[in-house]
Amino acid sequence: MPFKKILNELVQAMPEAIGAIIVDYDGECVQLTTKSDEHDVKVVGAYQKIQLDLLKNIFDHKTNAFITKSDGIDIVSMPIDDEYLVSLILKGDSLIGQAEYVLKSRLKELKEIM
Protein backbone atom coordinates (compact mmCIF):
# COMPACT_ATOMS: atom_id res chain seq x y z
CA MET A 1 0.00 0.00 0.00
CA PRO A 2 1.54 3.34 -1.00
CA PHE A 3 0.39 5.05 2.23
CA LYS A 4 2.61 2.82 4.36
CA LYS A 5 5.69 3.67 2.29
CA ILE A 6 5.05 7.41 2.60
CA LEU A 7 4.38 7.19 6.34
CA ASN A 8 7.57 5.17 6.86
CA GLU A 9 9.55 7.79 4.94
CA LEU A 10 8.01 10.59 7.02
CA VAL A 11 9.05 8.88 10.25
CA GLN A 12 12.55 8.15 8.90
CA ALA A 13 12.96 11.81 7.86
CA MET A 14 12.51 13.00 11.44
CA PRO A 15 14.77 11.39 14.07
CA GLU A 16 12.36 12.56 16.81
CA ALA A 17 9.37 10.91 15.14
CA ILE A 18 7.38 8.37 17.11
CA GLY A 19 4.91 7.60 14.35
CA ALA A 20 2.65 8.82 11.59
CA ILE A 21 -1.00 8.08 10.88
CA ILE A 22 -3.70 8.72 8.31
CA VAL A 23 -7.26 8.79 9.64
CA ASP A 24 -10.58 9.04 7.81
CA TYR A 25 -13.60 11.31 8.40
CA ASP A 26 -14.62 9.24 11.45
CA GLY A 27 -11.14 9.33 12.97
CA GLU A 28 -10.57 5.66 12.11
CA CYS A 29 -7.06 4.59 11.17
CA VAL A 30 -6.49 4.09 7.44
CA GLN A 31 -2.76 3.42 7.80
CA LEU A 32 -0.08 3.99 10.41
CA THR A 33 3.55 3.40 11.15
CA THR A 34 5.08 3.68 14.58
CA LYS A 35 8.12 3.06 16.75
CA SER A 36 5.74 2.89 19.72
CA ASP A 37 2.40 1.33 20.67
CA GLU A 38 -0.03 1.19 17.72
CA HIS A 39 -3.04 1.74 19.97
CA ASP A 40 -1.58 5.00 21.30
CA VAL A 41 -0.96 6.28 17.76
CA LYS A 42 -4.53 5.37 16.76
CA VAL A 43 -5.90 7.29 19.74
CA VAL A 44 -3.75 10.33 18.89
CA GLY A 45 -4.98 10.17 15.29
CA ALA A 46 -8.62 10.02 16.35
CA TYR A 47 -8.22 13.01 18.68
CA GLN A 48 -6.43 15.00 15.99
CA LYS A 49 -9.46 14.47 13.75
CA ILE A 50 -11.73 15.72 16.55
CA GLN A 51 -9.49 18.77 16.95
CA LEU A 52 -9.64 19.46 13.19
CA ASP A 53 -13.45 19.23 13.25
CA LEU A 54 -13.57 21.69 16.16
CA LEU A 55 -11.33 24.13 14.30
CA LYS A 56 -13.59 23.88 11.24
CA ASN A 57 -16.66 24.59 13.37
CA ILE A 58 -15.14 27.48 15.34
CA PHE A 59 -13.42 29.26 12.46
CA ASP A 60 -15.16 29.80 9.19
CA HIS A 61 -12.15 29.04 7.01
CA LYS A 62 -10.05 26.12 5.87
CA THR A 63 -7.41 24.74 8.22
CA ASN A 64 -4.22 23.86 6.32
CA ALA A 65 -2.26 22.57 9.30
CA PHE A 66 -2.26 22.61 13.07
CA ILE A 67 0.23 21.75 15.77
CA THR A 68 -0.43 20.21 19.16
CA LYS A 69 2.30 20.55 21.79
CA SER A 70 2.56 19.00 25.22
CA ASP A 71 5.41 18.32 27.64
CA GLY A 72 6.50 15.12 25.92
CA ILE A 73 4.79 15.01 22.52
CA ASP A 74 4.50 17.30 19.51
CA ILE A 75 2.01 16.55 16.73
CA VAL A 76 1.87 18.16 13.30
CA SER A 77 -1.39 17.47 11.44
CA MET A 78 -2.60 18.38 7.97
CA PRO A 79 -5.84 17.58 6.20
CA ILE A 80 -5.19 15.63 3.00
CA ASP A 81 -8.66 16.49 1.72
CA ASP A 82 -12.14 16.87 3.23
CA GLU A 83 -12.18 13.27 4.43
CA TYR A 84 -8.62 12.37 5.45
CA LEU A 85 -6.02 13.73 7.87
CA VAL A 86 -2.33 12.89 8.25
CA SER A 87 -0.46 13.41 11.51
CA LEU A 88 3.23 13.17 12.35
CA ILE A 89 3.85 12.43 16.04
CA LEU A 90 7.18 13.44 17.55
CA LYS A 91 8.97 13.45 20.87
CA GLY A 92 8.64 16.80 22.65
CA ASP A 93 10.96 19.68 21.85
CA SER A 94 11.36 18.52 18.28
CA LEU A 95 11.98 20.70 15.27
CA ILE A 96 8.35 21.59 14.54
CA GLY A 97 9.17 23.74 11.50
CA GLN A 98 11.15 20.92 9.93
CA ALA A 99 8.38 18.41 10.72
CA GLU A 100 5.80 20.70 9.11
CA TYR A 101 8.01 21.07 6.02
CA VAL A 102 8.57 17.31 5.74
CA LEU A 103 4.86 16.58 6.10
CA LYS A 104 3.86 19.30 3.64
CA SER A 105 6.41 18.03 1.10
CA ARG A 106 4.53 14.70 0.91
CA LEU A 107 0.99 16.11 1.05
CA LYS A 108 0.57 16.48 -2.71
CA GLU A 109 1.57 12.85 -3.19
CA LEU A 110 -0.95 11.75 -0.57
CA LYS A 111 -3.68 13.80 -2.27
CA GLU A 112 -2.91 12.16 -5.60
CA ILE A 113 -3.23 8.69 -4.08
CA MET A 114 -6.61 9.54 -2.57
Backbone hydrogen bonds in HBPLUS format (Angstrom, degrees):
<---DONOR---> <-ACCEPTOR-->    atom                        ^
c    i                          cat <-CA-CA->   ^        H-A-AA   ^      H-
h    n   atom  resd res      DA  || num        DHA   H-A  angle D-A-AA Bond
n    s   type  num  typ     dist DA aas  dist angle  dist       angle   num
A0006-ILE N   A0002-PRO O   3.20 MM   4  6.47 165.0  2.22 152.0 155.3     1
A0007-LEU N   A0003-PHE O   2.87 MM   4  6.11 168.0  1.89 160.5 164.1     2
A0008-ASN N   A0004-LYS O   2.87 MM   4  6.03 160.1  1.91 150.0 155.6     3
A0009-GLU N   A0005-LYS O   3.00 MM   4  6.23 156.6  2.06 146.7 153.0     4
A0010-LEU N   A0006-ILE O   2.90 MM   4  6.19 149.2  1.99 149.6 158.5     5
A0011-VAL N   A0007-LEU O   3.05 MM   4  6.32 163.2  2.08 152.6 155.9     6
A0012-GLN N   A0008-ASN O   2.93 MM   4  6.16 155.9  1.99 147.7 155.1     7
A0013-ALA N   A0009-GLU O   2.97 MM   4  6.03 139.3  2.14 139.2 149.1     8
A0014-MET N   A0011-VAL O   3.33 MM   3  5.51 148.5  2.44 101.4 109.8     9
A0017-ALA N   A0014-MET O   2.89 MM   3  5.28 165.3  1.91 120.1 124.7    10
A0091-LYS N   A0016-GLU O   2.85 MM  75  5.37 158.6  1.89 144.4 149.8    11
A0018-ILE N   A0089-ILE O   2.67 MM  71  5.48 174.1  1.67 147.0 149.2    12
A0035-LYS N   A0018-ILE O   2.74 MM  17  5.37 160.3  1.78 171.1 168.5    13
A0019-GLY N   A0089-ILE O   3.26 MM  70  5.22 159.7  2.30 136.7 137.5    14
A0089-ILE N   A0019-GLY O   2.80 MM  70  5.22 168.6  1.82 155.1 157.8    15
A0020-ALA N   A0033-THR O   2.90 MM  13  5.52 155.0  1.96 155.9 161.0    16
A0033-THR N   A0020-ALA O   2.96 MM  13  5.52 152.5  2.04 159.7 163.0    17
A0021-ILE N   A0087-SER O   2.96 MM  66  5.39 153.2  2.04 148.1 156.3    18
A0087-SER N   A0021-ILE O   2.87 MM  66  5.39 156.3  1.92 155.6 163.3    19
A0022-ILE N   A0031-GLN O   2.89 MM   9  5.41 159.9  1.93 166.2 167.2    20
A0030-VAL N   A0022-ILE O   2.77 MM   8  5.48 175.8  1.77 155.9 154.9    21
A0023-VAL N   A0085-LEU O   2.89 MM  62  5.38 156.9  1.94 153.5 160.9    22
A0085-LEU N   A0023-VAL O   2.99 MM  62  5.38 155.4  2.06 150.2 156.3    23
A0024-ASP N   A0028-GLU O   2.90 MM   4  5.47 151.0  1.99 145.6 153.5    24
A0027-GLY N   A0024-ASP O   2.90 MM   3  5.21 161.3  1.94 115.1 121.1    25
A0041-VAL N   A0037-ASP O   3.28 MM   4  6.65 157.3  2.34 150.9 156.9    26
A0042-LYS N   A0038-GLU O   2.94 MM   4  6.22 155.4  2.00 153.0 160.2    27
A0043-VAL N   A0039-HIS O   2.95 MM   4  6.25 155.2  2.02 152.3 158.8    28
A0044-VAL N   A0040-ASP O   2.96 MM   4  6.24 162.3  2.00 149.7 154.4    29
A0045-GLY N   A0041-VAL O   2.91 MM   4  6.12 162.1  1.95 148.6 153.6    30
A0046-ALA N   A0042-LYS O   2.98 MM   4  6.21 158.0  2.03 147.4 152.8    31
A0047-TYR N   A0043-VAL O   3.00 MM   4  6.26 162.3  2.03 154.0 158.4    32
A0048-GLN N   A0044-VAL O   2.89 MM   4  6.12 145.2  2.01 149.4 159.8    33
A0049-LYS N   A0045-GLY O   3.11 MM   4  6.40 149.8  2.21 144.9 152.2    34
A0050-ILE N   A0046-ALA O   3.12 MM   4  6.50 152.2  2.20 144.0 151.5    35
A0051-GLN N   A0047-TYR O   2.93 MM   4  6.15 157.5  1.98 144.3 150.3    36
A0052-LEU N   A0048-GLN O   2.89 MM   4  6.16 155.2  1.95 146.9 153.5    37
A0053-ASP N   A0049-LYS O   2.97 MM   4  6.22 160.7  2.00 149.8 154.6    38
A0054-LEU N   A0050-ILE O   2.95 MM   4  6.26 153.1  2.02 149.3 156.8    39
A0055-LEU N   A0051-GLN O   2.96 MM   4  6.25 158.9  2.00 150.9 156.5    40
A0056-LYS N   A0052-LEU O   2.94 MM   4  6.24 155.4  2.01 151.0 157.8    41
A0057-ASN N   A0053-ASP O   3.01 MM   4  6.25 149.7  2.11 143.3 151.3    42
A0058-ILE N   A0054-LEU O   2.88 MM   4  6.05 151.7  1.96 153.0 160.5    43
A0059-PHE N   A0055-LEU O   2.96 MM   4  5.85 168.9  1.98 149.1 152.8    44
A0066-PHE N   A0077-SER O   2.96 MM  11  5.46 151.5  2.04 150.1 156.0    45
A0077-SER N   A0066-PHE O   2.94 MM  11  5.46 168.0  1.95 166.2 169.9    46
A0068-THR N   A0075-ILE O   2.86 MM   7  5.03 158.9  1.91 145.3 152.5    47
A0075-ILE N   A0068-THR O   2.80 MM   7  5.03 151.6  1.88 150.3 157.3    48
A0070-SER N   A0073-ILE O   2.85 MM   3  5.31 139.5  2.02 159.8 169.9    49
A0092-GLY N   A0072-GLY O   2.66 MM  20  4.25 138.0  1.83 117.4 110.9    50
A0074-ASP N   A0090-LEU O   2.91 MM  16  5.09 163.3  1.94 138.1 142.1    51
A0090-LEU N   A0074-ASP O   2.74 MM  16  5.09 168.7  1.75 168.3 168.4    52
A0076-VAL N   A0088-LEU O   3.00 MM  12  5.26 163.1  2.03 149.7 153.3    53
A0088-LEU N   A0076-VAL O   2.81 MM  12  5.26 160.9  1.85 153.3 159.3    54
A0078-MET N   A0086-VAL O   2.90 MM   8  5.51 159.5  1.94 160.5 167.4    55
A0086-VAL N   A0078-MET O   2.94 MM   8  5.51 173.8  1.94 156.3 156.6    56
A0080-ILE N   A0084-TYR O   2.77 MM   4  5.32 160.5  1.80 132.1 138.7    57
A0096-ILE N   A0094-SER O   3.08 MM   2  5.70 118.3  2.47 109.1  92.6    58
A0099-ALA N   A0095-LEU O   2.94 MM   4  6.23 159.2  1.99 153.6 160.4    59
A0100-GLU N   A0096-ILE O   2.83 MM   4  6.06 159.0  1.88 154.7 160.0    60
A0101-TYR N   A0097-GLY O   3.02 MM   4  6.20 156.2  2.08 142.9 149.4    61
A0102-VAL N   A0098-GLN O   2.86 MM   4  6.10 164.9  1.88 155.4 159.1    62
A0103-LEU N   A0099-ALA O   2.94 MM   4  6.09 164.3  1.96 149.9 154.2    63
A0104-LYS N   A0100-GLU O   2.87 MM   4  5.97 164.2  1.90 148.4 153.5    64
A0105-SER N   A0101-TYR O   2.88 MM   4  6.00 147.3  1.98 146.5 155.5    65
A0106-ARG N   A0103-LEU O   3.13 MM   3  5.53 150.4  2.23 107.8 116.2    66
A0107-LEU N   A0104-LYS O   3.19 MM   3  5.01 152.2  2.27  98.7 107.1    67
A0110-LEU N   A0106-ARG O   3.08 MM   4  6.40 153.7  2.15 149.6 157.3    68
A0111-LYS N   A0107-LEU O   2.87 MM   4  6.18 156.5  1.93 153.5 160.3    69
A0112-GLU N   A0108-LYS O   2.98 MM   4  6.26 152.5  2.06 147.4 154.6    70
A0113-ILE N   A0109-GLU O   3.16 MM   4  6.41 146.8  2.27 142.8 151.0    71
A0114-MET N   A0110-LEU O   3.11 MM   4  6.39 146.5  2.23 145.9 154.5    72
